[in-house]
């Protein structure tokens, strides 16, 4: 379970407040969507929750570990063990093949079975391909496989369908959703697309660094049933 | 257009190389021309030593000028490739709008400005140290050689190299721009090098794969790092080894050039390597790779090149010094004994190891400072 209490974060020597006292709780295995307009602080919240950035004040508990009091080395180790990332721009290593890009994640958890995940995202015939030889949707699937190959307990996704067209976006969401159901990891997704919220268990709506709305979804929809 | 005049002055490595080449060539060539004026005054007894002096001056100017210019050409090509990789989206837009490769590459003519700066300063510095060099080169028994300014050297050592380098930059720029427009436009942020397909991939861990792939896509950087090792071994070691065989001023000049070249090249190569890997390091850190693992995957492999360059440089300086001694003393009489200077070898190697590892330690610090949020705030 992830518990955040009273998180504050500002930039430019405190002149720009990005997070203003955020508190939230995410249960194990949940799919949480964070929405909000540009500049609402949703990406910063994700960075702080995942240990990519430090909050100015407040507390984040990841199970029994308090990540806000960890040293840089402990945070690196925490990210290595606990979390995976999927970004809008994929950030694959351009000179490495699909196989080696996914292996980047797999080696962190000594996962020798990582090719199974490549198979699960439907890219086993592209093992030797380089990222520039793949379509946007395929690159995003590689990035998902890379994140999942390290067997994370929590998967953070920052606008994973932001650079994709509707059809590809739905396919990618469907892959993520199936893998989530199958592997039971916790998933926290930041997105502009309000329709994706219909797929989640919880929706957090942010504005000016605060949570303005917090709702639970009793009957999550599939990627092909939501609007776009 | 895209390449500004300011960019033309940013090629510090090229400026330093051309400075060194012109600096050495200025006093040696000037000496060769001036020494011609005393040819009629040479007696039979001093002919041998005069010829030896002229031959070694010619050899030094050809070697220094030739090798340094060649390296400067390689470095300018490296800069052009790097510039195109870093600005491929903007250059791609120009191509998409219909500008020809030759037209876009004409902007690279300004890269000659760095050569101009290096040659002008090198020429001036060469003249400034000329009295000391002449004093060191003049051998007892030979008539005094007076310093004369030769205007033709301005053309051959400043104007001609600047024009040639500008032209080469233009042509190589046009050649390097021969890439599909879409490839340049689509891949805005990554430096993608096409790796030969069809080769079976080895079953290496990710860190090992990065270790090897880094070199295969960044050969120019590997070359520059090897060259830095070569400079230290060849020039600094040679300067120390020749202390008893040549005028001190020559040893000091060779030592200084070697040290400056090695440092500039190494600094440039390492900076380029870090810049080219910021995103890779950033994403590795994001996923939880330690600084040590990031370092291993990006920098560790270059140790091999640095020390291979050092080994080649050691052999080169020994062979060259042996040749020069034979050439210089062949008609003079007794050839002084010259053996491999083991003490100089270990002393220079120790200094090189310490300096190289210090630079690597700075890289580690720089890597620590790479923010893992950089990749998320981009776009």
Interface residues (C-beta under 8 A of the other chain):
Chain A: X43 X47 X52 X53 X73 X76 X77 X78 X79 X80 X81 X83 X84 X85 X87 X88 X89 X91 X93 X94 X95 X96 X97 X99 X100 X103 X104 X105 X106 X107 X108 X128 X130 X131 X132 X150 X158
Chain B: X183 X186 X187 X189 X190 X191 X192 X193 X194 X195 X197 X201 X205 X206 X207 X209 X210 X213 X216 X217 X279 X280 X283 X284 X285 X286 X287 X288 X289 X290 X291 X372 X373 X375 X376 X378 X379
